[in-house]
Amino acid sequence: MKLEVELKSDVGEALLARAKSEGLSLDQFAERALEALVKTGTAKASAPERVKAFEAFLAGLETDAVLPEETFQRENWYPDRS
């Protein structure tokens, strides 16, 4: 399907710059953005759909981050209050 959209020049320039920064053509960038919009749905998604989308988001985060025990000591959170 072909889609033609008339954009304000500043919006078009911003989209083109973003596409280039990601190494994509404007067509590729727009296609990817629209596909993501369709996959994620809208604010009208049901609660189970929102939970599923949130869990998919969490699955993409790094889970192997290990913080040293000292990180959780109050004096290390506020070093100027020791």
C-alpha positions, -999 to 999 in steps of 0.1 A, spaced: 0 0 0 13 34 -8 6 64 16 14 100 8 14 125 36 18 163 34 39 175 64 49 209 77 85 215 66 99 215 102 82 182 109 95 167 77 131 179 84 130 165 119 118 131 106 144 131 79 172 139 104 160 112 127 158 87 99 194 96 88 207 93 124 194 58 125 208 49 90 174 46 74 156 63 45 126 84 53 103 57 38 120 30 60 118 51 91 81 60 85 72 23 78 89 12 110 72 39 131 38 31 117 43 -6 122 52 0 158 22 22 163 -1 -6 150 16 -33 171 14 -12 203 -21 -1 198 -37 29 213 -48 41 248 -80 22 242 -62 -11 248 -77 -34 274 -60 -39 307 -47 -74 297 -33 -59 265 -15 -31 284 -1 -57 308 12 -78 279 28 -47 262 44 -37 295 58 -72 301 72 -72 265 88 -38 273 103 -52 305 116 -83 287 138 -60 266 155 -45 296 188 -57 310 183 -79 340 218 -89 349 228 -56 365 244 -62 398 249 -33 423 273 -35 451 258 -36 486 273 -2 494 250 13 468 220 9 492 237 25 523 222 59 531 255 76 535 263 68 499 231 83 487 238 116 504 276 119 507 272 156 517 251 147 548 277 124 565 
